Amino acid sequence: MAYKLVYYFDSKAQQEEFKTLLTTALDELELRFKVTDEVYTIARHFTVIDGLNSLLGAQGLAEKLVKDEYLSPEFSNFAISEDNYSTIQIYKNLEDYLNQLNK
């Protein structure tokens, strides 16, 4: 099963700033993941890192990017399987998913 690390934004400008930082970080760390910008709703946008092998690997990547000071901990993210990602995109139930993660 494949996993994704998803960062989400309510501002296109914030997403673009983030994408620049992320691209630089991945290049410097010599990590070759596929990164895409995706629309969740008109008001919310995702930047998705694809190709991770486990949920813990996705979470670990997020922690490493903060620990190594490439990204601010203020960028909201979550790790998710490809199947669950498809579900939240179809049903637009991101808030329910995030609430389940925080229980």
Number of C-alpha atoms within 10 A of each C-alpha: 10 14 22 25 26 23 20 21 20 13 11 13 10 13 20 14 10 19 18 10 15 18 16 13 17 15 11 10 10 9 10 12 14 11 18 12 16 14 13 16 11 7 10 14 20 20 21 21 21 19 17 22 13 16 17 13 15 24 17 14 15 21 14 13 18 15 12 10 11 16 17 13 13 7 14 11 18 17 24 22 19 16 11 14 19 12 14 16 14 10 8 14 12 15 10 10 16 12 9 9 10 6 5
